[in-house]
Amino acid sequence: MTSTNQSNAICLCPLDGIIDTIGKKWGLLIINEIGNHERLRYNKLMSELKGISPSTLASMLKDFEKESLIKKKRFNEIPPRVEYSLTNRGKELREAIIPLLKW
């Protein structure tokens, strides 16, 4: 028999968007890989995440940027250069998931 203690209940309602984003197959791995570097370019991220499709990576990076977990820095150069890094919120998430990734 399992008893439920209401005082231990946690409401994840405000986190729905983030939970959906990081809950996807590559979510935690992308956050961790960007966190392993100060900043990372798209092609380097693709090479580090073996098996991810370009469209999946692009889509997830957009979602992470929308959730303020990563920031995208564009350089006014030819050819164009873009680098991704974790925001403070993304760094906090990475610190929280490191024990899970190690497990």
Stockholm file with secondary structure:
# STOCKHOLM 1.0

chainA/1-103         MTSTNQSNAICLCPLDGIIDTIGKKWGLLIINEIGNHERLRYNKLMSELKGISPSTLASMLKDFEKESLIKKKRFNEIPPRVEYSLTNRGKELREAIIPLLKW
#=GR chainA/1-103 SS CCCCCGGGCCCCGGGHHHHHHHTSTTHHHHHHHHHTSSSEEHHHHHHHSTTCCHHHHHHHHHHHHHTTSEEEEEECCSSCEEEEEECHHHHHHHHHHHHHHHC
#=GC SS_cons         CCCCCGGGCCCCGGGHHHHHHHTSTTHHHHHHHHHTSSSEEHHHHHHHSTTCCHHHHHHHHHHHHHTTSEEEEEECCSSCEEEEEECHHHHHHHHHHHHHHHC
//
